Amino acid sequence: MESKSTLSHAKSQLAQLFQDAGYKLPGLVAYIDELEQRKTQLEQENSKLKSASARRTTPSSMMNSKLMDALRE
């Protein structure tokens, strides 16, 4: 969970910078949160697609073993 603590640390530093400069930009922090959620979703989707690809059977493995024997001869 190091990335989460790094993210929260970065957001607090950003908030401190805004406070020091006298700016208020709450939409930026919300945007960062949205990007983090999207990143997590994409990582999960990528993992699912990789797993599905690994489980996918090849056409040669679906062939009848007698047919495979005949093709080898």
N, C-alpha and C positions, 0 to 999 in steps of 0.2 A: 504494500500500500504506500510505497514511497512516493509514487507519482501523485497520489491524492494529497499527501502532506506538502509536496512541492507546489502543487496547484493552489492549495489554500494559502501557502506562504506567499506565492507570487501575487495572488489576489489581495492579500493584506498589504503587501508592499505597494501595489498599484493604488489602493485606496489611500495609503499614507502619502504617496506622491501627489495624488489629486488634492488631498487635504492641505498639504504644504504649499501647493501652487494656487490654492483657492478655487479649484475647479470642482464641479460636481457632474459626474457622468455615470449615473447608475445603469444606463443601458449597456455600457461596455462590460460590466461585470456579469450582467444577465446574458450577454452574447457569449462571453467566455464559458459560462455554465452550459449554454446550449451547444456550443462546439464540443465541450467535453462529453456531453451526453451522446452526441452524434458519433463521436470517435468511439465510444464504448459500444454503441449499436453496430457500427461498421466492423469492429473487431470481432464481435459475436457472430455477425453474419459471415465474415470471412472464415472463421473457425468452422461454422456449420457447413459452408461450401467445400472447404478442404476435406472435412470428414466425409461428406457425401461423395466427393470425387474419389476418395480412397476406397470407399465401399463399393463403388460402381464396378460391376463385373465386366470383364472384357468379352467380346464376342467369341473368342476362341475357348474361353472357359465354359461357355454355354453349349458348345458343340458336344454331340454325343461322343463318348469315348471310342466307340467302334469307328466312327467317322474320322476321328483324330488318328487312330491307328492306321486306317487306310491311307490317309494323307501322308503319313510318315513313310509308308512303303513305297 
